[in-house]
Amino acid sequence: MTDTTRKQTPIAKVYEALSAIADNRITMRDTDALVTSSNYSKRYTVRISDDLYSSNDNATYWQHYAGYPIVAVLIKQGKLVLPNHSKELLAAFKDINWKKLNLAYKNNYDQAVSDFLNRSAQPDQIKQLVQVIFDQLNQLPFSVKGNRAKLIKLVKEDSSK
């Protein structure tokens, strides 16, 4: 059973997913995957059952769209295919603390992405790569829901940031 009427994932979440791929922050297991956050403070659980993906990240749980942990898992599974030329572009996504960037722009994801692109050596090629993945994501039939897996905290977050 596939729900193709799921909410559309904001394109900014593809940028975050590509950072998870570039940083190798995804651990695939039999029926689920663990995805570490960009500031390495949390680990999200993505459960996989046929064409149903659930995650305990805030975007998936509260906003009901595929958050970046699900998008990253779909890439890792090969359901979203990175173009051949993307390997060198992935380097631009390494070590990006999206949590810090998003907070700096009060969760205005478009502004955070714009800041990231302004610091990138190949912004046009990066935008093209993200668009290819985003288009595939929008064509892929799967359902999304939040899950109540206990969030794994890896380090105590600094509340002053």
C-alpha positions in Angstrom: 0.0 0.0 0.0 1.6 3.2 -1.1 0.5 6.7 -0.3 1.6 9.0 -3.2 -0.2 11.9 -1.7 2.4 12.3 1.1 3.5 15.9 1.8 6.4 17.0 -0.4 9.8 17.1 1.2 11.4 20.6 1.1 14.3 20.6 -1.3 16.6 21.7 1.5 16.2 18.3 3.1 18.0 16.8 0.1 21.0 19.0 0.9 21.0 17.6 4.5 20.6 14.0 3.2 23.6 14.5 0.9 25.6 15.7 3.9 24.7 12.5 5.7 25.9 10.5 2.7 29.1 12.5 2.4 29.9 12.1 6.1 29.0 8.4 6.1 26.5 9.0 9.0 24.1 6.1 8.0 24.2 2.6 9.4 22.0 0.2 7.5 20.6 -2.8 9.3 18.1 -5.5 8.4 14.8 -3.7 8.9 16.0 -0.2 9.9 18.8 2.3 9.7 20.4 4.7 12.1 21.2 8.2 10.9 23.4 10.5 12.9 22.6 14.2 13.0 24.9 16.8 11.4 26.1 18.0 14.7 26.6 14.4 16.0 24.3 15.0 18.9 21.5 12.6 18.0 20.9 9.3 16.1 17.6 8.9 14.3 15.9 5.5 13.6 14.5 5.0 10.2 12.3 1.9 10.0 11.7 0.2 6.7 8.9 -2.1 5.7 8.2 -2.6 2.0 7.4 0.9 0.7 6.7 2.4 4.2 9.4 4.5 5.8 9.1 5.9 9.3 11.5 8.0 11.2 11.7 9.8 14.6 13.2 13.0 13.2 11.1 16.1 13.8 10.3 16.8 10.2 8.9 13.3 9.6 7.3 13.0 13.0 5.6 16.4 13.2 5.5 17.7 9.6 4.6 14.3 7.9 7.1 14.5 5.0 10.2 12.4 4.4 12.8 14.1 6.6 16.5 14.0 5.6 17.1 10.7 7.4 14.6 8.9 5.2 16.0 10.7 2.1 19.5 9.6 3.1 18.4 6.0 3.5 16.7 6.0 0.1 20.0 7.2 -1.4 21.9 4.6 0.5 19.5 1.9 -0.7 19.9 3.0 -4.3 16.3 3.9 -4.6 17.4 7.5 -5.3 20.4 7.3 -7.6 23.3 9.7 -7.6 24.5 10.6 -11.1 28.0 9.3 -12.0 29.5 12.8 -11.8 28.3 13.4 -8.3 31.2 11.9 -6.3 33.4 15.0 -6.5 30.4 17.2 -5.7 29.7 15.2 -2.5 32.9 16.6 -1.0 31.1 20.0 -0.7 28.6 18.4 1.6 31.1 17.0 4.1 31.2 18.4 7.6 28.3 20.8 7.2 26.5 21.4 10.5 23.0 21.9 9.2 21.6 22.2 12.7 23.8 25.2 13.4 23.1 26.7 9.9 19.3 26.2 10.2 19.3 27.8 13.7 21.3 30.8 12.4 18.5 31.4 9.9 15.7 30.6 12.4 14.9 27.4 10.4 14.4 29.3 7.1 15.8 26.3 5.1 16.1 28.3 1.9 18.3 30.9 3.5 20.5 28.2 5.1 20.9 26.5 1.7 21.7 29.9 0.1 24.4 30.4 2.7 25.8 26.9 2.0 25.8 27.5 -1.8 27.4 30.9 -1.4 30.4 29.2 0.2 30.5 26.4 -2.4 33.0 26.3 -5.3 30.4 24.8 -7.7 27.0 26.1 -6.7 25.3 25.5 -10.0 26.5 21.9 -10.3 25.4 21.3 -6.7 22.0 22.7 -7.4 21.7 20.5 -10.4 22.6 17.4 -8.4 20.1 18.3 -5.7 17.4 18.8 -8.3 18.0 15.4 -9.8 17.6 13.7 -6.4 14.6 15.9 -5.6 12.9 15.0 -8.8 13.5 11.3 -8.2 12.2 11.6 -4.7 9.0 13.2 -5.9 8.5 10.3 -8.4 9.2 7.5 -6.0 6.1 5.8 -4.6 6.4 5.3 -0.9 4.6 6.2 2.3 6.0 8.1 5.3 5.1 8.2 8.9 6.7 9.2 12.2 7.8 6.6 14.7 8.2 6.7 18.4 11.6 5.0 18.5 13.6 6.4 21.5 15.8 9.2 20.2 19.5 8.3 20.8 21.3 11.3 22.3 25.0 11.0 21.6 26.4 14.1 23.4 24.8 16.7 25.6 23.7 19.6 23.5 25.0 23.0 24.5 21.9 25.1 25.2 23.8 28.4 24.8 24.1 27.9 21.0 
